[in-house]
């Protein structure tokens, strides 16, 4: 499954919408995604499972690069 993670790069800063970034992670569960990203200093705002038309829409974006949990 592919998850979209919305996050701020610095956990200590106040979240600002304009600074929100996203990344795509391939994992079995949301818990695996959180575990994989725990060592990064990210302020995770939201993790969303992508499937169906939403996944197809995101895949059409030039910024779509999936990070694997190796």
Secondary structure, 3 states (H helix, E strand, C coil): CEEEEEEECCCCCCCCHHHCEEEEEECCCHHHHHHHHCCCCCEEEEEEEECHHHHHHHHCCCCCCEEECC
